Amino acid sequence: MGEGLTDEGRYDQGMAVRREVLSDAHVDRATANQTALSADFQDFITRVAWGDIWSRPGLDRRSRSVAVLSSLIAHGHHEELAMHFRAAIRNGLTIDEIREVILQSAIYSGVPAANTAFRIANEVFGSSD
């Protein structure tokens, strides 16, 4: 966890976790597209989301991915769903497990939310027809 680390240490830890979860290619694109307007936000998410929260020992990365997918589906944050479907695979979930997360979300977040999540999952993983 980021406890006792300097801001620089939290950033470095966060960047390492961010790269492991999202891939070097994704993080390289995000940093290359960083602007003066978004630089502070990129620093913030690297230090706080990745350096503090994703680095905590209380849940493994598979469990964190399930929580993130469920939350993104529930709140309709579709712009990040594809990225986190790929991250979930990197964190050890299978496509079958991701299907179950989406089905579970249909009960608690609604059929339209799950329908959209399945559409995005099909775009990411391809159709199994």
DSSP file with accessible surface (Angstrom, degrees, kcal/mol):
  #  RESIDUE AA STRUCTURE BP1 BP2  ACC     N-H-->O    O-->H-N    N-H-->O    O-->H-N    TCO  KAPPA ALPHA  PHI   PSI    X-CA   Y-CA   Z-CA
    1    1 A M              0   0   82      0, 0.0    51,-0.1     0, 0.0    52,-0.1   0.000 360.0 360.0 360.0 165.2    0.0    0.0    0.0
    2    2 A G    >   +     0   0    5     50,-0.3     3,-2.0    49,-0.1     8,-0.1   0.418 360.0 132.8 -78.3   3.6    1.1    3.6   -0.4
    3    3 A E  T 3  S+     0   0  158      1,-0.3     3,-0.1    49,-0.1    49,-0.0  -0.329  77.5   8.3 -62.1 129.6    1.3    4.2    3.4
    4    4 A G  T 3  S+     0   0   85      1,-0.3    -1,-0.3    -2,-0.1     2,-0.2   0.414 101.3 124.5  82.7  -3.9    4.5    5.9    4.3
    5    5 A L    <   -     0   0   72     -3,-2.0    -1,-0.3     1,-0.1     2,-0.1  -0.610  61.8-120.0 -87.8 150.4    5.5    6.6    0.7
    6    6 A T     >  -     0   0   95     -2,-0.2     4,-2.8    -3,-0.1     5,-0.2  -0.310  36.5 -99.9 -72.1 169.0    6.3   10.0   -0.7
    7    7 A D  H  > S+     0   0   95      1,-0.2     4,-2.4     2,-0.2     5,-0.1   0.906 128.3  51.2 -57.8 -39.6    4.1   11.3   -3.5
    8    8 A E  H  > S+     0   0  140      2,-0.2     4,-2.8     1,-0.2    -1,-0.2   0.914 109.9  48.9 -64.7 -40.6    6.9   10.3   -5.9
    9    9 A G  H  > S+     0   0   19      2,-0.2     4,-2.6     1,-0.2     5,-0.2   0.903 111.5  48.9 -65.2 -40.9    6.9    6.8   -4.4
   10   10 A R  H  X S+     0   0   36     -4,-2.8     4,-2.8     2,-0.2    -1,-0.2   0.891 111.7  50.4 -65.2 -38.6    3.2    6.5   -4.7
   11   11 A Y  H  X S+     0   0   69     -4,-2.4     4,-2.9    -5,-0.2    -2,-0.2   0.946 112.1  46.4 -63.3 -48.0    3.4    7.7   -8.3
   12   12 A D  H  X S+     0   0   88     -4,-2.8     4,-2.1     2,-0.2    -2,-0.2   0.919 115.4  45.8 -61.9 -44.7    6.1    5.1   -9.1
   13   13 A Q  H  X S+     0   0   56     -4,-2.6     4,-2.3     1,-0.2     5,-0.2   0.932 114.4  49.4 -62.8 -44.1    4.2    2.3   -7.3
   14   14 A G  H  X S+     0   0    0     -4,-2.8     4,-3.1    -5,-0.2    -2,-0.2   0.900 109.1  51.2 -62.7 -40.9    1.0    3.4   -9.1
   15   15 A M  H  X S+     0   0   24     -4,-2.9     4,-2.4     2,-0.2    -1,-0.2   0.908 109.5  50.7 -65.6 -38.6    2.6    3.5  -12.5
   16   16 A A  H  X S+     0   0   48     -4,-2.1     4,-2.1    -5,-0.2    -2,-0.2   0.947 114.8  42.4 -63.8 -46.7    4.0    0.0  -12.0
   17   17 A V  H  X S+     0   0   11     -4,-2.3     4,-2.6     2,-0.2     5,-0.3   0.930 112.9  53.7 -65.8 -44.3    0.6   -1.3  -11.1
   18   18 A R  H  X S+     0   0    8     -4,-3.1     4,-2.9     1,-0.2     5,-0.5   0.914 110.6  47.0 -56.6 -43.8   -1.2    0.7  -13.8
   19   19 A R  H  X S+     0   0   64     -4,-2.4     4,-1.7    -5,-0.2    -1,-0.2   0.897 112.2  49.9 -66.7 -39.6    1.2   -0.8  -16.4
   20   20 A E  H  < S+     0   0  102     -4,-2.1    -2,-0.2    -5,-0.2    -1,-0.2   0.894 119.9  36.3 -65.2 -39.7    0.7   -4.4  -15.1
   21   21 A V  H  < S+     0   0    0     -4,-2.6    69,-0.2    -5,-0.1    -2,-0.2   0.908 131.6  25.4 -81.6 -44.4   -3.1   -4.1  -15.1
   22   22 A L  H  < S-     0   0   13     -4,-2.9     4,-0.3    -5,-0.3    -3,-0.2   0.657 110.5-111.2 -98.4 -19.9   -3.7   -2.0  -18.2
   23   23 A S     X  -     0   0   25     -4,-1.7     4,-2.2    -5,-0.5     5,-0.2   0.138  21.8 -94.9  98.8 150.0   -0.6   -2.8  -20.3
   24   24 A D  H  > S+     0   0   92      1,-0.2     4,-3.1     2,-0.2     5,-0.2   0.902 123.0  56.4 -59.5 -42.0    2.4   -0.7  -21.3
   25   25 A A  H  > S+     0   0   54      1,-0.2     4,-2.1     2,-0.2    -1,-0.2   0.917 108.7  45.9 -60.6 -44.3    0.8    0.2  -24.6
   26   26 A H  H  > S+     0   0   38     -4,-0.3     4,-2.4     2,-0.2    -1,-0.2   0.945 115.6  45.1 -63.9 -48.0   -2.3    1.6  -23.0
   27   27 A V  H  X S+     0   0    0     -4,-2.2     4,-2.8     1,-0.2     5,-0.3   0.902 111.0  53.8 -65.7 -38.7   -0.4    3.6  -20.4
   28   28 A D  H  X S+     0   0   79     -4,-3.1     4,-2.3    -5,-0.2    -1,-0.2   0.912 110.1  47.8 -61.6 -40.5    2.0    4.9  -23.1
   29   29 A R  H  X S+     0   0  132     -4,-2.1     4,-1.9    -5,-0.2    -2,-0.2   0.928 111.7  50.3 -63.8 -44.3   -0.9    6.1  -25.2
   30   30 A A  H  < S+     0   0   21     -4,-2.4     4,-0.3     1,-0.2    -2,-0.2   0.919 114.1  43.5 -62.6 -42.8   -2.5    7.8  -22.1
   31   31 A T  H >< S+     0   0   46     -4,-2.8     3,-1.0     1,-0.2    -1,-0.2   0.877 111.9  53.4 -73.3 -33.6    0.7    9.6  -21.2
   32   32 A A  H 3< S+     0   0   79     -4,-2.3    -1,-0.2    -5,-0.3    -2,-0.2   0.841 110.5  48.3 -66.9 -31.1    1.4   10.6  -24.8
   33   33 A N  T 3< S+     0   0  123     -4,-1.9    -1,-0.2    -5,-0.2    -2,-0.2   0.419  85.5 122.1 -88.8   1.1   -2.0   12.1  -25.0
   34   34 A Q    <   -     0   0   79     -3,-1.0     2,-0.2    -4,-0.3    -3,-0.1  -0.375  42.8-169.2 -64.9 139.8   -1.6   14.0  -21.8
   35   35 A T     >  -     0   0   76     -2,-0.1     4,-1.7     1,-0.1    -2,-0.0  -0.745  41.0 -97.8-120.5 174.2   -2.0   17.8  -22.1
   36   36 A A  T  4 S+     0   0  101     -2,-0.2     4,-0.5     1,-0.2     3,-0.1   0.876 126.6  52.5 -59.3 -34.5   -1.3   20.7  -19.8
   37   37 A L  T  4 S+     0   0  164      1,-0.2     4,-0.3     2,-0.1    -1,-0.2   0.890 118.1  34.0 -68.7 -38.5   -5.0   20.5  -18.9
   38   38 A S  T  > S+     0   0   32      1,-0.2     4,-2.5     2,-0.1     5,-0.2   0.521  91.0  93.5 -98.5  -4.2   -5.0   16.8  -18.0
   39   39 A A  H  X S+     0   0   28     -4,-1.7     4,-2.3     1,-0.2     5,-0.2   0.904  86.8  48.3 -59.6 -44.6   -1.5   16.4  -16.5
   40   40 A D  H  > S+     0   0  135     -4,-0.5     4,-2.5     1,-0.2    -1,-0.2   0.883 111.9  50.8 -64.6 -36.3   -2.6   16.9  -12.9
   41   41 A F  H  > S+     0   0  116     -4,-0.3     4,-2.9     2,-0.2     5,-0.3   0.927 109.0  50.3 -66.7 -43.6   -5.5   14.4  -13.4
   42   42 A Q  H  X S+     0   0   28     -4,-2.5     4,-2.0     1,-0.2    -2,-0.2   0.915 112.2  48.1 -60.7 -41.3   -3.1   11.8  -14.8
   43   43 A D  H  X S+     0   0   58     -4,-2.3     4,-2.7    -5,-0.2     5,-0.2   0.934 111.7  51.0 -62.1 -44.8   -0.8   12.3  -11.8
   44   44 A F  H  X>S+     0   0  101     -4,-2.5     4,-3.3     1,-0.2     5,-0.6   0.935 111.7  44.5 -59.7 -51.0   -3.8   12.1   -9.4
   45   45 A I  I  <>S+     0   0   33     -4,-2.9     5,-2.2     1,-0.2     4,-0.3   0.877 113.6  51.5 -67.5 -32.9   -5.1    8.8  -10.8
   46   46 A T  I  <>S+     0   0    0     -4,-2.0     5,-1.7    -5,-0.3    -2,-0.2   0.952 118.7  36.1 -66.4 -46.0   -1.7    7.3  -11.0
   47   47 A R  I  <5S+     0   0   41     -4,-2.7     5,-0.4     3,-0.2    -2,-0.2   0.941 131.0  26.8 -71.5 -47.5   -0.9    8.2   -7.3
   48   48 A V  I  X>S+     0   0   41     -4,-3.3     5,-2.4    -5,-0.2     4,-0.9   0.964 127.6  34.7 -87.6 -57.0   -4.4    7.6   -5.8
   49   49 A A  I  4XS+     0   0   33     -5,-0.6     5,-2.9    -4,-0.3     6,-0.2   0.960 136.4  20.7 -65.1 -49.1   -6.3    5.1   -7.9
   50   50 A W  I  4<S+     0   0   14     -5,-2.2    -3,-0.2     3,-0.2    -4,-0.2   0.877 129.3  43.2 -91.0 -39.6   -3.2    2.9   -8.8
   51   51 A G  I  4<S+     0   0    0     -5,-1.7    -3,-0.2    -6,-0.3    -4,-0.2   0.815 130.8  19.8 -78.4 -30.1   -0.7    3.8   -6.1
   52   52 A D  I  <5S+     0   0   35     -4,-0.9     4,-0.3    -5,-0.4   -50,-0.3   0.863 131.7  28.8-102.3 -63.6   -3.0    3.8   -3.2
   53   53 A I  I > <S+     0   0   86     -5,-2.4     3,-1.6     1,-0.2    -3,-0.2   0.959 122.8  43.2 -72.1 -54.5   -6.2    1.8   -3.9
   54   54 A W  T 3 <S+     0   0   24     -5,-2.9    -1,-0.2     1,-0.3    -4,-0.2   0.723 113.8  56.4 -65.7 -15.8   -5.1   -0.8   -6.5
   55   55 A S  T 3  S+     0   0   22     -6,-0.2    -1,-0.3    -5,-0.1    -2,-0.2   0.492  79.8 114.4 -93.3  -3.9   -2.0   -1.4   -4.4
   56   56 A R    X   -     0   0  115     -3,-1.6     3,-0.5    -4,-0.3    -4,-0.0  -0.372  65.3-137.7 -67.4 147.8   -3.8   -2.3   -1.2
   57   57 A P  T 3  S+     0   0  114      0, 0.0    -1,-0.1     0, 0.0    -3,-0.0   0.592  83.0  89.6 -82.3  -7.9   -3.4   -5.8    0.1
   58   58 A G  T 3  S+     0   0   63      1,-0.1     2,-0.3     2,-0.0    -3,-0.0   0.725  94.0  26.5 -68.3 -25.3   -7.1   -6.4    1.0
   59   59 A L  S <  S-     0   0   87     -3,-0.5    -1,-0.1    -5,-0.1     2,-0.1  -0.993  78.6-124.0-134.7 144.8   -8.3   -7.7   -2.4
   60   60 A D     >  -     0   0   91     -2,-0.3     4,-2.3     1,-0.1     5,-0.2  -0.321  37.3-102.3 -77.6 170.9   -6.4   -9.5   -5.2
   61   61 A R  H  > S+     0   0   77      1,-0.2     4,-2.4     2,-0.2     5,-0.2   0.844 120.5  57.6 -67.4 -32.8   -6.5   -8.0   -8.6
   62   62 A R  H  > S+     0   0   89      2,-0.2     4,-2.1     1,-0.2    -1,-0.2   0.949 109.9  45.3 -59.1 -48.5   -9.1  -10.5   -9.9
   63   63 A S  H  > S+     0   0   51      1,-0.2     4,-2.3     2,-0.2    -2,-0.2   0.898 111.2  52.4 -64.0 -40.7  -11.5   -9.4   -7.1
   64   64 A R  H  X S+     0   0   27     -4,-2.3     4,-2.7     1,-0.2    -1,-0.2   0.904 108.0  52.3 -62.2 -39.1  -10.7   -5.7   -7.8
   65   65 A S  H  X S+     0   0    1     -4,-2.4     4,-3.0     2,-0.2     5,-0.2   0.915 107.6  50.9 -63.8 -41.4  -11.5   -6.3  -11.5
   66   66 A V  H  X S+     0   0   57     -4,-2.1     4,-2.5     1,-0.2     5,-0.2   0.941 112.5  47.2 -60.1 -44.8  -14.9   -7.9  -10.6
   67   67 A A  H  X S+     0   0   55     -4,-2.3     4,-2.4     2,-0.2    -2,-0.2   0.923 113.4  47.7 -63.0 -43.5  -15.7   -4.8   -8.4
   68   68 A V  H  X S+     0   0   33     -4,-2.7     4,-3.0     2,-0.2     5,-0.3   0.939 112.1  48.8 -64.9 -46.6  -14.6   -2.4  -11.1
   69   69 A L  H  X S+     0   0    1     -4,-3.0     4,-2.6     1,-0.2     5,-0.2   0.940 112.5  48.9 -59.0 -46.6  -16.6   -4.1  -13.8
   70   70 A S  H  X S+     0   0   42     -4,-2.5     4,-2.6    -5,-0.2    -1,-0.2   0.919 113.7  46.2 -59.4 -43.7  -19.7   -4.2  -11.7
   71   71 A S  H  X S+     0   0   58     -4,-2.4     4,-2.4    -5,-0.2     6,-0.2   0.920 112.2  49.3 -67.6 -43.7  -19.4   -0.5  -10.8
   72   72 A L  H  X>S+     0   0   15     -4,-3.0     5,-2.1     2,-0.2     4,-0.6   0.915 114.1  46.3 -62.8 -41.5  -18.7    0.6  -14.3
   73   73 A I  H ><5S+     0   0    1     -4,-2.6     3,-1.0    -5,-0.3    -2,-0.2   0.951 113.2  49.4 -64.0 -48.2  -21.8   -1.4  -15.6
   74   74 A A  H 3<5S+     0   0   49     -4,-2.6    -2,-0.2     1,-0.3    -1,-0.2   0.865 116.7  40.7 -61.1 -37.6  -24.0   -0.1  -12.8
   75   75 A H  H 3<5S-     0   0  126     -4,-2.4    -1,-0.3    -5,-0.2    -2,-0.2   0.420 108.7-119.5 -94.6   0.1  -23.1    3.5  -13.3
   76   76 A G  T <<5 +     0   0   31     -3,-1.0     2,-1.9    -4,-0.6     3,-0.2   0.797  55.5 156.0  69.6  29.2  -23.1    3.4  -17.1
   77   77 A H    >>< +     0   0   81     -5,-2.1     3,-1.3    -6,-0.2     4,-0.5  -0.467   6.8 158.1 -86.5  67.7  -19.4    4.4  -17.5
   78   78 A H  H >>  +     0   0   69     -2,-1.9     4,-0.7     1,-0.3     3,-0.7   0.757  57.8  72.8 -67.0 -26.0  -19.2    2.7  -20.9
   79   79 A E  H 34 S+     0   0  143      1,-0.2    -1,-0.3    -3,-0.2     4,-0.2   0.741 108.4  34.0 -65.1 -20.0  -16.1    4.8  -22.0
   80   80 A E  H <> S+     0   0   86     -3,-1.3     4,-2.1     2,-0.1    -1,-0.2   0.472  95.4  88.6-109.0  -4.0  -13.9    2.8  -19.6
   81   81 A L  H <X S+     0   0    0     -3,-0.7     4,-2.2    -4,-0.5     5,-0.2   0.926  86.5  49.6 -65.9 -44.8  -15.6   -0.6  -19.8
   82   82 A A  H  X S+     0   0   24     -4,-0.7     4,-2.2     1,-0.2    -1,-0.2   0.935 111.0  51.1 -59.4 -44.4  -13.7   -2.0  -22.8
   83   83 A M  H  > S+     0   0   30      1,-0.2     4,-2.1    -4,-0.2    -1,-0.2   0.916 113.0  45.2 -58.7 -42.7  -10.4   -1.0  -21.1
   84   84 A H  H  X S+     0   0   11     -4,-2.1     4,-2.2     2,-0.2    -1,-0.2   0.750 106.2  59.0 -81.1 -20.4  -11.4   -2.8  -17.9
   85   85 A F  H  X S+     0   0    0     -4,-2.2     4,-1.7     2,-0.2    -1,-0.2   0.938 110.4  44.1 -64.8 -44.9  -12.7   -5.9  -19.7
   86   86 A R  H  X S+     0   0  121     -4,-2.2     4,-2.1     1,-0.2    -2,-0.2   0.914 113.0  51.6 -64.1 -40.2   -9.1   -6.2  -21.1
   87   87 A A  H  X S+     0   0    1     -4,-2.1     4,-2.0     1,-0.2    -1,-0.2   0.894 104.8  56.8 -63.4 -38.1   -7.7   -5.5  -17.7
   88   88 A A  H  <>S+     0   0    0     -4,-2.2     5,-2.6     2,-0.2    -1,-0.2   0.900 106.7  48.8 -61.6 -39.8   -9.9   -8.2  -16.2
   89   89 A I  H ><5S+     0   0   66     -4,-1.7     3,-1.9     1,-0.2    -1,-0.2   0.939 110.4  50.6 -63.4 -44.8   -8.4  -10.8  -18.6
   90   90 A R  H 3<5S+     0   0  130     -4,-2.1    -2,-0.2     1,-0.3    -1,-0.2   0.824 107.8  55.2 -60.8 -29.9   -4.9   -9.5  -17.6
   91   91 A N  T 3<5S-     0   0   18     -4,-2.0    -1,-0.3    -5,-0.2    -2,-0.2   0.329 129.0 -95.1 -88.3   6.2   -5.9  -10.0  -14.0
   92   92 A G  T < 5S+     0   0   39     -3,-1.9    -3,-0.2     1,-0.3     2,-0.2   0.439  77.8 135.9 102.4  -1.0   -6.8  -13.6  -14.5
   93   93 A L      < -     0   0    6     -5,-2.6    -1,-0.3    -6,-0.2     2,-0.2  -0.527  45.9-135.5 -75.3 150.9  -10.6  -13.6  -15.2
   94   94 A T     >  -     0   0   68     -2,-0.2     4,-2.4     1,-0.1     5,-0.2  -0.601  23.6-109.8 -96.5 165.6  -11.8  -15.7  -18.0
   95   95 A I  H  > S+     0   0   81      1,-0.2     4,-2.7     2,-0.2     5,-0.2   0.899 121.7  55.8 -61.1 -37.7  -14.4  -14.6  -20.6
   96   96 A D  H  > S+     0   0   97      1,-0.2     4,-1.8     2,-0.2    -1,-0.2   0.901 108.0  47.6 -61.3 -40.8  -16.8  -17.0  -18.9
   97   97 A E  H  > S+     0   0   67      2,-0.2     4,-2.1     1,-0.2    -1,-0.2   0.899 110.1  51.9 -67.7 -38.6  -16.3  -15.3  -15.6
   98   98 A I  H  X S+     0   0    2     -4,-2.4     4,-2.4     1,-0.2    -2,-0.2   0.915 106.7  54.4 -63.4 -40.3  -16.8  -11.9  -17.2
   99   99 A R  H  X S+     0   0   90     -4,-2.7     4,-2.7     1,-0.2    -1,-0.2   0.921 107.9  50.1 -56.4 -44.2  -20.0  -13.1  -18.7
  100  100 A E  H  X S+     0   0  112     -4,-1.8     4,-2.8     2,-0.2    -1,-0.2   0.883 107.6  53.0 -64.6 -37.7  -21.2  -14.1  -15.2
  101  101 A V  H  X S+     0   0   16     -4,-2.1     4,-2.3     2,-0.2    -1,-0.2   0.931 111.4  46.7 -61.9 -43.7  -20.3  -10.6  -13.9
  102  102 A I  H  X S+     0   0    1     -4,-2.4     4,-1.5     2,-0.2    -2,-0.2   0.930 112.6  49.1 -65.3 -44.3  -22.4   -9.1  -16.6
  103  103 A L  H  X S+     0   0   79     -4,-2.7     4,-1.0     1,-0.2     3,-0.3   0.924 111.0  50.0 -60.7 -43.0  -25.3  -11.5  -15.9
  104  104 A Q  H >X S+     0   0  110     -4,-2.8     4,-1.4     1,-0.2     3,-0.7   0.906 107.7  55.0 -61.4 -39.2  -25.1  -10.7  -12.2
  105  105 A S  H 3X>S+     0   0    6     -4,-2.3     4,-3.5     1,-0.2     5,-0.7   0.809  96.4  65.6 -64.5 -30.2  -25.1   -7.0  -13.0
  106  106 A A  H 3X5S+     0   0   21     -4,-1.5     4,-0.9    -3,-0.3    -1,-0.2   0.885 103.1  47.5 -59.8 -36.3  -28.4   -7.5  -15.0
  107  107 A I  H <<5S+     0   0  128     -4,-1.0    -1,-0.2    -3,-0.7    -2,-0.2   0.922 125.3  26.8 -71.2 -42.8  -30.2   -8.4  -11.8
  108  108 A Y  H  <5S+     0   0  180     -4,-1.4    -2,-0.2     2,-0.1    -3,-0.2   0.712 133.5  30.9 -97.7 -20.9  -28.8   -5.5   -9.7
  109  109 A S  H  <5S-     0   0   42     -4,-3.5     4,-0.2    -5,-0.2    -3,-0.2   0.509 114.3 -97.4-116.2 -11.1  -28.1   -2.8  -12.3
  110  110 A G     X< -     0   0   25     -4,-0.9     4,-1.9    -5,-0.7     5,-0.2   0.023  25.0 -91.4 108.6 148.9  -30.8   -3.6  -14.9
  111  111 A V  H  > S+     0   0  107      1,-0.2     4,-3.1     2,-0.2     5,-0.2   0.894 120.8  56.0 -61.9 -42.7  -31.1   -5.4  -18.2
  112  112 A P  H  > S+     0   0   97      0, 0.0     4,-2.2     0, 0.0    -1,-0.2   0.915 107.6  49.9 -59.8 -37.9  -30.3   -2.3  -20.3
  113  113 A A  H  > S+     0   0   18     -4,-0.2     4,-2.2     2,-0.2    -2,-0.2   0.922 113.8  44.9 -64.3 -43.2  -27.0   -1.9  -18.5
  114  114 A A  H  X S+     0   0    4     -4,-1.9     4,-2.9     2,-0.2     5,-0.2   0.894 109.5  56.1 -67.7 -38.7  -26.1   -5.5  -19.0
  115  115 A N  H  X S+     0   0  110     -4,-3.1     4,-2.1     2,-0.2    -2,-0.2   0.932 110.0  45.2 -58.9 -45.0  -27.2   -5.4  -22.6
  116  116 A T  H  X S+     0   0   33     -4,-2.2     4,-2.5    -5,-0.2    -1,-0.2   0.912 111.6  52.7 -65.3 -40.8  -24.8   -2.5  -23.2
  117  117 A A  H  X S+     0   0    0     -4,-2.2     4,-2.9     1,-0.2    -2,-0.2   0.914 108.8  49.8 -63.0 -40.3  -22.0   -4.3  -21.3
  118  118 A F  H  X S+     0   0   59     -4,-2.9     4,-2.6     2,-0.2    -1,-0.2   0.899 109.2  52.4 -65.1 -38.1  -22.5   -7.4  -23.5
  119  119 A R  H  X S+     0   0  122     -4,-2.1     4,-1.8    -5,-0.2    -2,-0.2   0.949 113.0  43.9 -61.2 -46.5  -22.3   -5.3  -26.7
  120  120 A I  H  X S+     0   0    8     -4,-2.5     4,-2.2     2,-0.2    -2,-0.2   0.915 112.2  52.8 -66.4 -41.1  -19.0   -3.8  -25.5
  121  121 A A  H  X S+     0   0    9     -4,-2.9     4,-3.4     1,-0.2     5,-0.4   0.909 107.8  51.7 -61.2 -40.4  -17.7   -7.2  -24.4
  122  122 A N  H  X S+     0   0   76     -4,-2.6     4,-1.9     1,-0.2    -1,-0.2   0.877 108.8  51.0 -63.8 -36.3  -18.5   -8.6  -27.9
  123  123 A E  H  < S+     0   0  128     -4,-1.8    -1,-0.2    -5,-0.2    -2,-0.2   0.897 117.1  40.3 -65.9 -38.1  -16.6   -5.7  -29.4
  124  124 A V  H  < S+     0   0   35     -4,-2.2    -2,-0.2     1,-0.1    -3,-0.2   0.927 131.1  23.5 -75.5 -47.6  -13.6   -6.4  -27.2
  125  125 A F  H  < S-     0   0   60     -4,-3.4    -3,-0.2    -5,-0.2    -2,-0.2   0.535 107.7-116.3-101.4 -10.0  -13.6  -10.2  -27.3
  126  126 A G     <  -     0   0   39     -4,-1.9     2,-0.2    -5,-0.4    -1,-0.2   0.068  40.4 -65.2  86.5 156.3  -15.4  -10.9  -30.6
  127  127 A S        -     0   0   69      1,-0.1    -5,-0.0    -4,-0.1    -4,-0.0  -0.546  31.7-150.4 -78.0 142.6  -18.7  -12.6  -31.0
  128  128 A S              0   0  104     -2,-0.2    -1,-0.1     0, 0.0    -2,-0.0   0.107 360.0 360.0 -98.5  20.3  -18.9  -16.3  -30.1
  129  129 A D              0   0  187      0, 0.0    -2,-0.0     0, 0.0     0, 0.0  -0.362 360.0 360.0 -71.0 360.0  -21.6  -17.0  -32.7
